[in-house]
Amino acid sequence: MTDADKDRNDSTSDRRPILPVSEALDRAADLIRDADALMITSGAGMGVDSGLPDFRGPNGFWASYPALGRARIDFEAAASPQHFRGNPVQAWGFYGHRLQRYRDTVPSRAFDLLFEWGRAKPHGYFVNTSNVDGQFQKTGFSRDRICEIHGSMLSLQCMNACREDFWPADDFEPVVDEENCRLVNALPTCPRCGALARPNVLMFGDWEWVASQTTLQRLRRDQWIKEAQRLVVVEIGAGVHISTIRSFTQSLCRAHGAQAVRINPRNPEISPKHGIGLRMGGLEALEEIEKRMTAVEPQRPQAAQ
């Protein structure tokens, strides 16, 4: 059974009437308020409120990169080691533009809300994200409490993986001809062997990704989970096409008894025994939950003596 099949089974099992939005938000606020530990899981949809594209479908991708559209290069082909080997100037035109955009992006208030909620919990928070944009670190989340399961655009590695190592991309300032999706300045190279450098991210059909950074992050994450009590997962913008994040959320619900708040404007379905689904954008949902969490309960009149 594939991850997508498990996701569909979980979403449709134990069917109950769908809660009205206001009631679902109230329930989500209760779950987060009462949690001892907060696991934040996120996919590409998390960056939409910050102005980042989620590349949903080839048309959405080609709207962001028309030069690749003209060449009929879809996201999976653009985001592959083969692209770097076959056309490194174009591959770095695509990744260089993304890198600079991530550096320039200001994270939306959604990140701030999650950070405030997480650090207020007795056991704190952990982030498990498939995003490679570094927006959680930019907000102030501790690097020791983040697991980037697909790596990070803020690090580079050797194209030939000549060493099981990576290095910061700080010194690489890409200059990109956006109209033609081509890198104008010099290609980055490995400081050890001089070969082409690439982003330290997991691509499609990728056998050379240096995963040492993510491996260490996973170990920290799994240890944190073992020590967590009353764990609540807040999942934002995780799609069903690549269901790694959704499957991780479901594993926490099944194996650790966690409850989840799944926020997704297109696919919010989740089994009621595992939590609440909200068909909303990330920032909109979090702001509505925040209102409920900070609302002052009306004072009840004292009983007559």
C-alpha positions as CSV (number, residue, x, y, z in Angstrom):
1,M,0.0,0.0,0.0
2,T,1.4,3.4,-1.0
3,D,1.6,6.5,1.3
4,A,-1.2,8.0,-0.8
5,D,-3.4,5.0,-0.2
6,K,-2.7,5.1,3.5
7,D,-3.6,8.8,3.5
8,R,-6.9,8.2,1.7
9,N,-7.7,5.4,4.1
10,D,-7.0,7.5,7.1
11,S,-9.0,10.4,5.7
12,T,-12.1,8.4,5.1
13,S,-12.1,6.0,8.0
14,D,-14.4,6.5,11.0
15,R,-16.6,8.8,9.1
16,R,-18.6,11.4,11.1
17,P,-20.5,14.5,10.1
18,I,-18.1,17.3,9.1
19,L,-17.9,20.0,11.8
20,P,-18.9,23.5,10.9
21,V,-15.9,25.7,10.4
22,S,-16.4,27.7,13.7
23,E,-16.7,24.5,15.7
24,A,-13.7,23.0,14.0
25,L,-11.6,26.1,14.8
26,D,-12.8,25.9,18.4
27,R,-11.7,22.3,18.6
28,A,-8.3,23.1,17.0
29,A,-7.8,25.9,19.5
30,D,-8.6,23.5,22.4
31,L,-6.1,20.9,21.1
32,I,-3.3,23.4,20.7
33,R,-4.0,25.2,24.0
34,D,-3.9,21.9,26.0
35,A,-0.8,20.4,24.3
36,D,2.3,19.7,26.3
37,A,4.4,19.6,23.0
38,L,3.9,21.0,19.6
39,M,5.1,19.3,16.4
40,I,4.9,21.6,13.4
41,T,4.8,19.8,10.1
42,S,4.7,21.7,6.8
43,G,4.8,21.3,3.0
44,A,5.1,23.8,0.2
45,G,1.7,25.4,1.0
46,M,3.3,26.9,4.2
47,G,5.2,29.5,2.1
48,V,2.2,30.7,0.0
49,D,1.3,33.3,2.6
50,S,4.9,34.6,2.4
51,G,4.5,35.0,-1.4
52,L,6.3,31.9,-2.4
53,P,4.8,29.6,-5.1
54,D,4.0,26.0,-4.4
55,F,4.5,24.9,-8.0
56,R,1.1,23.1,-8.1
57,G,0.9,21.4,-11.5
58,P,3.0,22.1,-14.6
59,N,1.1,25.3,-15.5
60,G,1.7,26.8,-12.1
61,F,5.4,25.9,-12.3
62,W,5.7,27.3,-15.9
63,A,3.9,30.5,-14.9
64,S,6.8,31.1,-12.4
65,Y,9.5,30.0,-14.9
66,P,8.2,30.7,-18.4
67,A,11.6,29.8,-20.0
68,L,11.3,26.3,-18.7
69,G,7.7,26.2,-19.9
70,R,8.8,27.1,-23.4
71,A,11.3,24.3,-23.2
72,R,8.6,22.0,-21.8
73,I,10.7,21.2,-18.7
74,D,8.5,20.4,-15.8
75,F,9.3,20.7,-12.1
76,E,10.5,17.1,-11.8
77,A,12.9,17.5,-14.7
78,A,14.1,20.9,-13.5
79,A,14.7,19.6,-10.0
80,S,16.9,16.7,-10.8
81,P,20.7,15.9,-10.9
82,Q,20.3,15.1,-14.6
83,H,19.4,18.8,-15.2
84,F,22.6,19.9,-13.5
85,R,24.7,17.4,-15.6
86,G,23.0,18.2,-18.8
87,N,22.6,22.0,-18.5
88,P,24.2,23.3,-15.4
89,V,23.8,27.0,-16.4
90,Q,20.0,26.5,-16.7
91,A,19.8,24.3,-13.6
92,W,21.5,27.0,-11.6
93,G,19.4,29.6,-13.2
94,F,16.4,27.8,-11.7
95,Y,17.9,27.1,-8.3
96,G,19.8,30.3,-8.1
97,H,16.6,32.3,-8.6
98,R,14.9,30.3,-5.9
99,L,17.9,30.7,-3.5
100,Q,17.8,34.5,-3.9
101,R,14.1,34.6,-3.5
102,Y,14.2,32.6,-0.3
103,R,16.9,35.0,1.0
104,D,14.7,38.0,0.2
105,T,11.4,36.6,1.5
106,V,10.0,37.8,4.8
107,P,8.2,34.9,6.5
108,S,4.5,35.5,7.1
109,R,2.9,36.0,10.5
110,A,2.0,32.3,10.4
111,F,5.6,31.5,11.3
112,D,5.5,33.9,14.3
113,L,2.3,32.4,15.6
114,L,3.6,28.9,15.5
115,F,6.9,30.0,17.2
116,E,5.0,31.8,20.0
117,W,2.8,28.8,20.6
118,G,5.6,26.2,20.4
119,R,8.0,27.9,22.8
120,A,5.2,28.4,25.4
121,K,4.7,24.6,25.7
122,P,6.3,22.7,28.6
123,H,8.1,20.4,26.2
124,G,8.5,23.0,23.5
125,Y,8.3,22.4,19.8
126,F,9.9,20.6,16.9
127,V,9.6,21.4,13.2
128,N,9.4,18.7,10.5
129,T,9.3,20.2,7.1
130,S,9.8,19.2,3.4
131,N,10.5,22.9,2.6
132,V,14.1,23.8,1.7
133,D,13.8,27.6,2.1
134,G,15.1,28.3,5.6
135,Q,12.0,30.3,6.6
136,F,11.7,28.7,10.0
137,Q,15.3,29.6,10.9
138,K,14.8,33.1,9.7
139,T,11.8,33.5,12.0
140,G,13.8,32.4,15.0
141,F,13.1,28.7,15.4
142,S,16.1,26.9,16.9
143,R,18.2,25.1,14.4
144,D,18.4,22.2,16.8
145,R,14.6,21.9,16.7
146,I,14.2,21.7,12.9
147,C,14.2,18.6,10.7
148,E,14.5,19.5,7.0
149,I,13.6,16.1,5.5
150,H,14.6,17.2,1.9
151,G,17.6,19.2,2.9
152,S,18.2,22.9,2.6
153,M,18.9,25.4,-0.3
154,L,21.0,27.3,2.1
155,S,23.7,24.6,1.9
156,L,25.8,23.3,-1.0
157,Q,27.4,20.0,-1.8
158,C,29.7,18.4,-4.4
159,M,27.9,17.3,-7.5
160,N,29.9,14.1,-7.4
161,A,29.5,13.7,-3.6
162,C,33.3,13.5,-3.3
163,R,32.8,13.7,0.5
164,E,29.9,13.1,2.8
165,D,29.8,16.8,3.6
166,F,28.1,20.1,2.9
167,W,28.9,23.7,3.3
168,P,27.0,27.0,3.7
169,A,25.9,28.7,0.5
170,D,26.5,32.1,2.1
171,D,29.4,33.0,-0.3
172,F,27.4,32.2,-3.5
173,E,25.5,35.2,-4.9
174,P,23.7,34.0,-8.0
175,V,23.1,36.5,-10.8
176,V,20.3,35.1,-13.0
177,D,18.9,36.1,-16.4
178,E,15.3,35.4,-15.4
179,E,13.9,35.7,-18.9
180,N,16.0,32.8,-20.1
181,C,16.5,31.1,-16.7
182,R,20.2,31.1,-16.9
183,L,23.0,31.8,-14.4
184,V,25.1,34.7,-15.6
185,N,28.0,34.6,-13.1
186,A,30.4,31.7,-12.4
187,L,29.0,28.3,-11.4
188,P,29.8,27.4,-7.8
189,T,32.4,24.6,-7.4
190,C,33.4,22.1,-4.7
191,P,36.3,23.5,-2.6
192,R,37.8,20.0,-2.3
193,C,37.8,18.6,-5.9
194,G,36.7,21.6,-8.0
195,A,33.7,19.8,-9.5
196,L,30.3,21.5,-9.9
197,A,28.5,22.3,-6.7
198,R,24.8,21.8,-6.3
199,P,22.2,22.6,-3.6
200,N,22.2,20.2,-0.7
201,V,18.6,19.1,-1.3
202,L,16.9,15.9,-2.3
203,M,16.0,16.0,-5.9
204,F,13.9,13.7,-8.1
205,G,15.9,10.6,-9.1
206,D,18.7,11.6,-6.8
207,W,21.3,9.1,-5.6
208,E,24.0,11.6,-4.7
209,W,22.3,13.7,-2.1
210,V,24.5,14.1,1.0
211,A,21.9,13.5,3.8
212,S,24.2,13.8,6.8
213,Q,22.6,17.0,8.0
214,T,19.1,15.6,7.7
215,T,20.2,12.3,9.4
216,L,21.4,14.2,12.5
217,Q,18.2,16.3,12.5
218,R,16.1,13.1,12.4
219,L,17.9,11.7,15.4
220,R,17.2,14.9,17.4
221,R,13.5,14.8,16.2
222,D,12.9,11.2,17.1
223,Q,14.5,11.7,20.6
224,W,12.3,14.7,21.2
225,I,9.2,12.7,20.2
226,K,10.0,9.9,22.7
227,E,10.0,12.5,25.5
228,A,6.8,14.3,24.5
229,Q,3.5,14.1,26.3
230,R,0.1,15.2,25.0
231,L,1.6,15.8,21.6
232,V,-0.3,17.9,19.1
233,V,0.7,18.2,15.4
234,V,-0.1,21.3,13.4
235,E,0.3,20.4,9.8
236,I,0.1,23.1,7.1
237,G,0.2,23.0,3.4
238,A,1.2,19.4,2.9
239,G,-0.1,17.9,-0.3
240,V,-1.2,14.5,-1.3
241,H,0.9,14.1,-4.5
242,I,4.1,13.8,-2.5
243,S,2.6,12.7,0.8
244,T,5.8,12.4,3.0
245,I,4.6,15.1,5.5
246,R,1.0,13.8,5.7
247,S,2.3,10.3,6.3
248,F,4.6,11.5,9.1
249,T,1.6,13.2,10.7
250,Q,-0.4,10.1,10.5
251,S,2.4,8.0,12.0
252,L,2.5,10.3,15.0
253,C,-1.2,9.9,15.5
254,R,-1.1,6.1,15.2
255,A,2.1,5.3,17.0
256,H,2.2,8.0,19.6
257,G,-1.4,8.9,20.2
258,A,-1.0,12.4,18.9
259,Q,-3.8,14.6,17.8
260,A,-3.4,16.7,14.6
261,V,-4.7,19.9,13.2
262,R,-4.5,19.5,9.4
263,I,-4.7,22.9,7.6
264,N,-5.0,22.7,3.8
265,P,-7.3,24.6,1.5
266,R,-7.7,21.7,-0.9
267,N,-7.1,18.4,1.0
268,P,-7.8,18.9,4.7
269,E,-9.4,15.4,5.2
270,I,-8.3,13.5,8.3
271,S,-9.9,10.8,10.4
272,P,-11.8,12.4,13.3
273,K,-10.2,10.0,15.7
274,H,-6.8,11.6,14.8
275,G,-7.8,15.2,14.8
276,I,-9.4,18.1,13.0
277,G,-9.2,19.2,9.3
278,L,-9.5,22.8,8.3
279,R,-10.2,23.7,4.7
280,M,-8.4,27.1,4.9
281,G,-5.1,28.8,4.1
282,G,-2.4,28.6,6.7
283,L,-2.3,32.1,7.9
284,E,-6.0,32.5,7.9
285,A,-6.5,29.4,10.0
286,L,-3.8,30.2,12.5
287,E,-5.1,33.7,13.0
288,E,-8.6,32.4,13.7
289,I,-7.2,29.8,16.1
290,E,-5.1,32.6,17.8
291,K,-8.3,34.6,18.4
292,R,-9.9,31.7,20.2
293,M,-6.8,30.9,22.2
294,T,-6.4,34.4,23.5
295,A,-10.1,35.3,24.0
296,V,-11.0,36.2,27.6
297,E,-13.8,34.0,28.9
298,P,-16.8,36.1,30.0
299,Q,-17.2,36.3,33.7
300,R,-20.1,34.4,35.0
301,P,-22.4,36.1,37.5
302,Q,-21.9,34.8,41.1
303,A,-24.6,32.7,42.5
304,A,-26.9,34.4,45.1
305,Q,-25.8,33.8,48.6
